[in-house]
Each structure stands twice: as structure tokens, then as C-alpha cells.
Amino acid sequence: MDDSGSPTAGGIFTQKTPILEQKLFIVIIATVVIVLAAICLILLFLRNRSSKRLNIGSNKSSGIPPPVSSKTGDEREADRRQVKSETDKVFVIGGVSQGLDAESDSKESSTTRSESSPASTDGLGSSGWGRWYSMRELQIATNQFSSQNVIGEGGYGIVYRGVLQDGSVIAVKKLLNKKGQAEKEFTVEVEAIGKVKHKNLVSLLGYCAEGAQRLLVYEYIDNGNLEQWLHGNVRPVSPLTWEIRMKIAIGTARGLAYLHEGLEPKVVHRDVKSSNILLDRKWNPKVSDFGLAKLLGPEKSYVTTRVMGTFGYVSPDYASTGMLNEGSDVYSFGILLMEIITGRSPVDYSRPPGEMNLVDWFKGMVSSRRSEEITDPLMAVPPPPRALKRILLLCLRCIDLDAIKRPKMGQIVHMLEADEFPFRVEPRPVRDTASLQAQVSSSNRAKGR
């Protein structure tokens, strides 16, 4: 202490305190160290906790699956077999987001739908290819999807005739949702034919996607399909003359040629058959039903896929290998052309042995030089021999077992439209059924003599 009796600064810090009888400066230093250590521990704890949160968030965003999967073994195996095609596309249609996989073994594409603005104010979807229809609107048009309005039915859906409030007639295809098949076919048909406009391809006007329901709206073709006119017509004389049959063949070939050669990526229909050829009142054909179609990029000569199609129309090379290309459609068109000429189904078990399979019977008749017996007996006037011979040769080229030797659809169009075809003459006057029957009867009597 100084002379005044007050302790000096050094004396204060050196004085003993009640805390463990330690000097004051030691207590201060110990307190500071403890506080700093506590702060460091708190910061370290907060840092570790923040790091754990980031790791958990990263795992969730990366889609890491839980240890236990709810999928079955078959579904997991299907996922492992999935191979994404280089031609995959993502498109948005009026609020419906779709992903198209060109491989048939791919898992179904996911779809999300914006409920707030399903369509633009001008009635067109955001993609500009078609209109969005509400379920209520289509229910009214088809009378609640009445069975009386059914005009077609297949494995993937039912087609109804409908009349909109403005009086326009439409065809509504309501897809059956079997194991997600509705979603898949909806995606495929819209991507394959949604923006395509061709006079020999049926036009897709729009769609409806509400909840699990998937519907496609097409233009209405008012004269049935080719199968009905070839096999369902019970008249003694077919209204399908040779000229009309060739008109149908040429139009169908043009539509397929456009799919193969006029689009990028090209479209392989994969289900060319008489029931998918719609006819209008002037016998103009329109290829329909693109639920099995596949896209084929320019760098690919084929796509490997699960074999699909209709028995009797599927090419042997595609059936045995699963390698799909335009040649598969060409083979199916060759079968269709035989069907048009002969009036026979590709496979008919009601016929005697040796005639059940159209291809085998057709080849046998041509090789035995019995071409005049090949044509449909319901045709009142047989085709000119020269025209018939050229068509028969074209059929044989289309169904060649060597896919490389088959002509392209564009070449087939030129062959059918060739100027030297004798059937390209002025249209004959329309005769009534009675006169045609009389002509056939007199012809039969002359042969009997």
C-alpha cells in the first residue's frame, strides 16, 4: 500500500481471493480460458449439426432410395433392363408434362398436370398442336360415353362418336388404364401424330387429361374402316371396285411414306392393318391408331423393342429378332395389299388347309400361274391383267423375307402411281347393284357353257 493507505494496482491483482484462495489475476485468467473454451465447444457443435443437415438434404435431393424397396422383383428387373433411346423427348402439352421413351420395355413416363390453367384462352394447348377438352365437355358430347355411340373397340381403348356443342362431330378414344398402359399410349400417340398434318393420316384434334383419365380426340371419319368393307360387307357385289381399291392402296402408301420419309425423327407405325385404315365417303384412306408407333432417329437403322403388332401382319424378321425399322411396316403393307386384292383375311381358320395363311396361298397361286383366281370374287369387273400382274409382283417384293430387298414406302408410292398402270383411266359411271348382279350372273352362265 502507498502512503495514503490505498492498495496499488499490482497489489490488487496479487491479493488472494475467496475462490480457492487463489490470487485475483489467476482467477481472471482461468475465467477467460473457460469462457473461450465454452464458446469454441458451442461453435463446434453448431458446425457439426449444420453439416449433418446438409448431408441429409443432399441425400434426399439426389433421390437415394430407402433400404427397403416397395417394388416387386419383376419391376426391379424391368427397371434394370430399361434402356433410354437417344430419341427420347420431353414435351409439354397444355400443362401436361410427358417423357417419351422409344423403348417398349421402359417404365411408364411420369405425368404432372397443372390444374390452374389447362388451356389458353384461344382454345389451344400451349404446344399449339391441339385443343384441351374437359371431361365434362366430352361426356356431354358422347352422351356419358353411351354404348350406342361406340364406333370402335380395341385392346387399349374404346372409340366413341361425339357431337360438340358447336355441332362438329368428333371421335373420342378413351384409353383403358391397364397397368399404366393408358398413360403410355397417350404419350406415344401425341408425340407420334400430335403435330402431323397429312391428308392420309387421321388428325389428332386434342386431348383430355384429368386425374387418371386419358382421352384422345380425333377427327371423325364417317365411312368406317377398310376391314369392315372387305370382310363385313355381305352384299353379293362389293362396292370396292378395282379403281377404288387402288385408290385406297395409294393413299395408305402415301401416309406411311410421309411417316417414314417426311418426319424427323421418322415414325414406324408398327400396326398397319385393314382395321386401322379409315375411309371417308369418297374412299380416301386415313391411317389411324398410333398407340404402338415408335420413333426412329436419323442415326439409327433400327430400334430393338418388344414384339408388338397384329398376328398375320408382323414381319418374320421383326418377330424373330425384335429389331424394328421401316421394313416392318413395308411387310405389313404388303399383307394389306394382298388383302385388298383378294378380299381374304391374313389368317382365316374357316378356310380349308392350305388356304388358311394368306401369304402361303398367295405365293402358291402366283407360282402356279393362277393369277386370275386371286382377285376378290365380289368384284364385278376384274382388273386388267397387266395391272394385276404388276400389283402381284409388288406384293411379293413387300413381303420378301430379306428385309433389305423390300422397297421403301416412297418407292412403293411411285410404283402404284406409275403412268403405265392401265387402271389409271377415266372413272367409270356408277352402276347400281342390280345391274352389277346381272352382269355377274351372265358371266357365270357364259363360263358354264
C-alpha positions in Angstrom: 0.0 0.0 0.0 1.1 3.6 -0.6 1.4 6.3 1.9 -2.4 7.2 1.5 -3.4 3.7 2.6 -4.9 2.6 -0.7 -3.6 -0.6 -2.4 -1.6 -0.3 -5.6 -2.9 -1.8 -8.9 -0.3 -4.6 -8.7 -1.3 -5.2 -5.1 -5.0 -5.7 -6.0 -4.3 -8.4 -8.6 -1.9 -10.2 -6.3 -4.3 -10.3 -3.4 -5.8 -13.6 -2.5 -9.5 -14.2 -3.2 -12.0 -16.5 -1.5 -12.1 -18.7 -4.7 -9.8 -21.5 -3.7 -7.6 -18.8 -2.0 -6.2 -18.0 -5.5 -4.8 -14.6 -6.4 -7.2 -12.4 -8.4 -5.2 -12.4 -11.7 -5.2 -16.2 -11.7 -9.0 -16.3 -11.3 -9.5 -13.8 -14.1 -7.2 -15.8 -16.5 -9.0 -19.0 -15.6 -12.4 -17.5 -16.2 -11.4 -16.1 -19.6 -10.0 -19.5 -20.6 -13.1 -21.3 -19.5 -15.4 -18.8 -21.4 -13.3 -19.1 -24.6 -13.3 -22.9 -24.3 -17.1 -22.9 -23.9 -17.5 -20.7 -27.0 -15.3 -23.0 -29.0 -17.3 -26.0 -28.0 -20.6 -24.3 -28.8 -19.4 -23.3 -32.3 -18.0 -26.8 -33.0 -21.4 -28.3 -32.0 -23.3 -25.9 -34.2 -21.0 -26.6 -37.2 -21.4 -30.4 -36.9 -25.1 -30.1 -36.7 -25.3 -27.9 -39.7 -23.1 -30.3 -41.7 -25.4 -33.2 -40.8 -28.4 -31.3 -42.1 -26.7 -30.6 -45.4 -25.8 -34.2 -45.9 -29.4 -35.3 -45.2 -30.7 -32.7 -47.6 -28.2 -33.8 -50.3 -29.3 -37.4 -50.0 -33.0 -36.5 -50.4 -32.4 -34.3 -53.4 -30.3 -37.0 -55.2 -33.2 -39.5 -54.9 -31.3 -42.1 -52.9 -33.8 -44.9 -52.4 -34.6 -46.3 -48.9 -33.0 -49.6 -47.9 -36.3 -51.4 -48.4 -38.0 -51.1 -51.8 -41.7 -51.4 -52.3 -41.2 -52.7 -55.9 -41.5 -56.4 -56.7 -38.6 -58.4 -58.1 -40.1 -58.2 -61.7 -40.5 -54.5 -61.5 -36.9 -54.0 -60.3 -35.7 -56.3 -63.1 -37.7 -54.3 -65.6 -36.0 -51.1 -64.3 -32.6 -52.7 -64.7 -33.4 -53.6 -68.3 -34.5 -50.1 -69.1 -32.5 -48.5 -71.9 -33.2 -45.0 -72.8 -33.4 -44.2 -76.5 -31.4 -41.3 -78.0 -34.6 -40.1 -79.5 -36.3 -39.5 -76.1 -38.1 -36.3 -75.9 -39.8 -34.2 -73.3 -42.8 -32.2 -74.3 -45.4 -30.1 -72.6 -48.9 -30.1 -73.8 -51.3 -27.5 -72.3 -50.0 -28.2 -68.8 -49.3 -31.9 -69.2 -45.6 -32.8 -68.9 -44.6 -36.1 -70.6 -41.5 -38.0 -71.3 -41.4 -40.4 -74.3 -39.2 -43.4 -74.2 -38.7 -45.1 -77.6 -38.2 -48.5 -76.0 -41.3 -50.5 -75.3 -39.8 -52.1 -72.2 -39.3 -48.8 -70.5 -41.3 -48.0 -67.4 -44.2 -45.7 -67.8 -43.5 -42.0 -68.1 -44.4 -39.7 -65.2 -47.1 -37.1 -65.8 -48.0 -34.0 -63.9 -50.8 -31.7 -64.7 -51.3 -28.1 -63.9 -54.8 -27.6 -62.6 -54.7 -23.9 -62.7 -54.5 -23.1 -66.4 -55.3 -26.2 -68.5 -55.7 -24.4 -71.8 -55.1 -21.0 -73.2 -57.9 -18.6 -73.9 -57.9 -19.2 -77.6 -58.8 -22.9 -77.0 -55.3 -24.2 -78.0 -52.9 -26.0 -75.8 -49.6 -24.3 -75.0 -47.8 -26.5 -77.6 -50.1 -25.2 -80.4 -50.9 -28.7 -81.8 -54.4 -29.2 -80.4 -57.1 -28.3 -78.1 -57.6 -29.2 -74.4 -61.1 -30.7 -73.8 -62.6 -31.0 -70.4 -64.0 -34.3 -69.2 -67.4 -32.7 -68.8 -67.4 -31.5 -72.4 -66.6 -35.0 -73.8 -69.2 -36.6 -71.5 -71.9 -34.4 -72.9 -70.6 -34.9 -76.5 -70.8 -38.7 -76.2 -73.9 -38.9 -74.0 -72.0 -40.0 -71.0 -69.9 -42.4 -73.2 -73.1 -44.3 -74.1 -72.6 -47.8 -75.6 -74.8 -46.6 -78.5 -72.0 -44.2 -79.6 -69.3 -46.8 -79.6 -67.7 -47.0 -83.1 -64.6 -49.0 -82.3 -63.0 -51.1 -79.6 -59.5 -52.5 -79.2 -57.1 -53.7 -76.6 -56.1 -50.3 -75.4 -59.4 -48.3 -75.5 -62.9 -47.7 -76.8 -63.7 -45.1 -79.5 -66.9 -43.1 -79.3 -68.7 -40.9 -81.7 -69.3 -37.5 -80.2 -71.0 -34.2 -81.2 -69.7 -31.0 -79.6 -72.0 -28.1 -78.7 -71.0 -26.3 -81.9 -72.3 -29.2 -84.0 -68.9 -30.6 -85.0 -68.5 -34.4 -85.0 -65.5 -36.0 -83.3 -64.2 -39.4 -82.4 -63.1 -39.8 -78.8 -60.7 -42.6 -77.9 -61.0 -43.4 -74.2 -57.8 -45.3 -73.2 -58.1 -48.2 -70.8 -55.6 -47.8 -67.9 -54.3 -51.4 -67.7 -51.0 -51.3 -65.7 -50.3 -47.8 -66.8 -51.0 -48.5 -70.5 -53.3 -45.5 -70.9 -50.5 -43.2 -69.9 -48.0 -44.8 -72.2 -50.3 -44.9 -75.3 -51.4 -41.3 -74.6 -47.7 -40.2 -74.6 -46.9 -42.2 -77.7 -49.8 -41.2 -79.8 -49.5 -37.5 -79.0 -45.7 -37.5 -79.7 -46.1 -39.5 -82.9 -49.1 -37.8 -84.5 -49.8 -34.7 -82.4 -48.3 -32.2 -84.8 -48.6 -34.2 -88.0 -50.9 -33.0 -90.7 -51.4 -35.2 -93.8 -54.5 -36.0 -95.8 -53.8 -39.7 -95.5 -53.2 -39.6 -91.7 -56.0 -39.2 -89.2 -55.8 -35.8 -87.5 -55.5 -35.6 -83.7 -57.6 -32.6 -82.7 -56.8 -32.6 -79.0 -56.9 -34.4 -75.7 -58.2 -34.6 -72.2 -56.1 -35.4 -69.2 -57.9 -35.2 -65.8 -56.8 -37.3 -62.9 -56.1 -40.9 -64.2 -58.3 -40.4 -67.3 -56.6 -40.1 -70.6 -58.6 -39.4 -73.8 -57.6 -38.5 -77.3 -59.9 -36.6 -79.7 -59.7 -37.2 -83.4 -61.4 -36.0 -86.5 -64.4 -38.2 -87.3 -64.2 -40.3 -90.4 -67.7 -41.2 -91.4 -67.4 -44.3 -93.6 -66.0 -47.0 -91.4 -62.7 -48.8 -91.9 -61.3 -51.0 -94.7 -61.7 -54.2 -92.7 -65.5 -53.6 -92.5 -65.8 -53.1 -96.2 -63.6 -56.1 -97.2 -64.9 -58.7 -94.7 -68.1 -57.3 -93.1 -69.9 -56.5 -96.3 -72.5 -59.1 -97.1 -73.6 -57.8 -100.5 -73.2 -60.1 -103.4 -71.2 -57.4 -105.2 -68.6 -55.3 -103.4 -68.8 -51.5 -103.8 -65.0 -51.6 -103.7 -64.1 -51.7 -107.4 -60.5 -52.2 -108.6 -60.1 -48.5 -109.0 -61.3 -47.8 -105.5 -59.1 -50.5 -104.1 -56.0 -49.0 -105.8 -57.0 -45.5 -104.6 -57.1 -46.9 -101.0 -53.7 -48.6 -101.5 -52.1 -45.5 -103.0 -53.4 -43.2 -100.2 -52.3 -45.6 -97.5 -48.8 -45.8 -99.1 -48.6 -42.1 -99.2 -49.4 -41.8 -95.5 -46.8 -44.4 -94.5 -44.2 -42.8 -96.8 -44.8 -39.5 -95.0 -44.2 -41.1 -91.6 -41.0 -42.8 -92.8 -39.5 -40.2 -95.0 -41.2 -36.8 -94.2 -40.7 -36.6 -90.5 -37.7 -36.2 -88.2 -37.5 -38.4 -86.3 -39.2 -40.9 -88.5 -42.2 -42.8 -87.2 -42.7 -46.6 -87.6 -46.4 -47.3 -87.2 -45.9 -51.0 -86.2 -49.6 -51.9 -86.6 -50.6 -51.4 -90.2 -53.7 -53.4 -90.9 -57.1 -53.1 -92.6 -59.0 -52.1 -89.4 -56.6 -49.1 -88.9 -57.3 -47.7 -92.4 -60.3 -45.4 -92.1 -62.3 -44.3 -95.1 -64.3 -41.2 -95.9 -67.3 -41.0 -98.2 -65.0 -40.6 -101.2 -63.0 -43.6 -100.3 -60.0 -41.6 -99.3 -58.0 -43.6 -96.7 -56.5 -42.3 -93.5 -54.1 -44.3 -91.4 -55.1 -44.3 -87.7 -54.2 -45.8 -84.3 -50.6 -44.8 -83.4 -50.6 -46.4 -80.0 -47.8 -48.8 -80.9 -45.8 -46.3 -83.0 -42.0 -45.9 -82.4 -39.7 -43.0 -83.2 -36.5 -43.8 -85.1 -33.7 -41.2 -85.1 -31.6 -40.5 -88.3 -28.6 -42.2 -86.8 -30.4 -45.4 -86.1 -31.3 -48.1 -88.7 -33.5 -49.9 -86.2 -34.7 -50.0 -82.6 -34.8 -53.1 -80.5 -38.1 -53.5 -78.8 -40.7 -55.9 -77.6 -42.5 -57.5 -80.5 -45.9 -56.0 -80.9 -48.5 -55.9 -83.6 -51.3 -58.0 -85.1 -51.0 -61.6 -85.9 -50.7 -62.2 -89.6 -49.3 -58.7 -90.3 -46.0 -58.9 -88.4 -42.9 -59.4 -90.5 -40.9 -62.6 -89.7 -37.6 -60.8 -89.2 -39.1 -58.4 -86.6 -41.0 -61.3 -84.9 -37.8 -63.3 -84.5 -35.3 -60.6 -83.6 -37.3 -57.7 -82.1 -35.3 -55.3 -84.4 -37.9 -52.8 -85.7 -37.4 -50.5 -88.7 -39.4 -49.2 -91.7 -39.2 -52.6 -93.4 -41.6 -54.0 -90.8 -44.2 -51.5 -91.9 -43.5 -52.4 -95.6 -44.1 -56.1 -94.9 -47.4 -55.2 -93.2 -48.4 -53.0 -96.1 -47.6 -56.0 -98.5 -50.0 -58.1 -96.5 -52.6 -55.3 -96.5 -52.2 -55.0 -100.3 -52.8 -58.8 -100.7 -55.9 -58.4 -98.5 -57.2 -55.5 -100.7 -56.7 -57.6 -103.9 -58.0 -60.9 -102.7 -60.7 -59.9 -100.1 -59.2 -62.5 -97.8 -58.0 -62.1 -94.2 -54.3 -62.7 -93.4 -55.2 -65.7 -91.3 -58.6 -67.4 -91.8 -59.1 -70.7 -90.0 -62.5 -71.2 -91.6 -60.8 -71.9 -94.9 -59.6 -75.4 -95.9 -56.0 -76.5 -95.2 -53.5 -74.8 -97.5 -55.6 -71.6 -97.7 -55.7 -70.5 -94.0 -52.5 -68.5 -94.3 -52.8 -65.7 -97.0 -49.1 -65.5 -97.7 -48.7 -69.2 -98.4 -51.8 -69.4 -100.5 -50.9 -66.2 -102.4 -47.4 -67.4 -103.3 -48.8 -70.8 -104.4 -51.3 -69.2 -106.7 -48.7 -66.9 -108.3 -46.2 -69.7 -108.8 -48.8 -71.9 -110.4 -49.8 -69.1 -112.8 -53.3 -68.8 -111.5 -53.3 -65.1 -111.0 -56.8 -64.6 -112.4 -58.2 -66.7 -109.5 -56.5 -64.5 -106.8 -58.7 -61.4 -107.0 -61.8 -60.9 -104.8 -64.7 -62.7 -106.4 -67.0 -60.0 -105.1 -65.5 -57.5 -107.6 -68.0 -57.2 -110.5 -65.3 -56.2 -113.0 -61.9 -57.9 -112.8 -58.8 -55.8 -113.1 -56.8 -55.5 -116.3 -54.3 -58.4 -116.5 -51.3 -56.2 -116.9 -52.2 -54.1 -113.8 -52.9 -57.2 -111.8 -49.6 -58.7 -112.6 -47.7 -55.6 -111.6 -49.5 -55.4 -108.3 -48.9 -59.1 -107.6 -45.2 -58.6 -108.1 -45.2 -55.5 -105.8 -46.9 -57.6 -103.1 -44.1 -60.3 -103.4 -41.4 -57.6 -103.1 -43.0 -56.1 -100.0 -43.1 -59.5 -98.2 -39.6 -60.5 -99.2 -38.0 -62.5 -96.3 -34.9 -60.4 -96.8 -35.9 -57.1 -95.3 -33.1 -55.3 -97.2 -34.7 -56.3 -100.5 -38.0 -54.7 -99.7 -38.8 -51.4 -101.3 -39.1 -48.2 -99.4 -42.6 -46.7 -99.0 -41.7 -43.8 -101.2 -40.7 -46.2 -104.0 -44.0 -48.2 -103.5 -46.0 -44.9 -104.0 -44.2 -44.4 -107.3 -44.8 -48.0 -108.4 -48.5 -47.6 -107.6 -48.8 -44.3 -109.3 -46.8 -45.2 -112.4 -48.2 -43.9 -115.7 -48.1 -47.2 -117.4 -50.7 -48.6 -114.9 -53.7 -49.5 -117.1 -56.2 -48.9 -114.2 -55.5 -45.1 -114.4 -58.3 -44.3 -116.7 -61.4 -42.1 -116.7 -63.7 -43.1 -113.9 -66.4 -45.5 -114.9 -70.1 -44.4 -114.4 -71.5 -45.7 -111.1 -73.7 -48.8 -111.7 -76.4 -49.9 -109.3 -76.2 -53.2 -107.5 -78.9 -54.8 -109.7 -77.0 -54.2 -112.9 -73.8 -55.5 -111.4 -75.6 -58.6 -110.2 -77.0 -59.2 -113.7 -73.5 -58.8 -115.2 -72.0 -61.3 -112.8 -74.9 -63.8 -113.5 -74.5 -63.6 -117.2 -70.7 -64.0 -116.9 -71.2 -67.1 -114.8 -73.7 -68.6 -117.3 -71.2 -68.0 -120.1 -68.5 -69.8 -118.2 -70.9 -72.7 -117.6 -71.3 -73.2 -121.3 
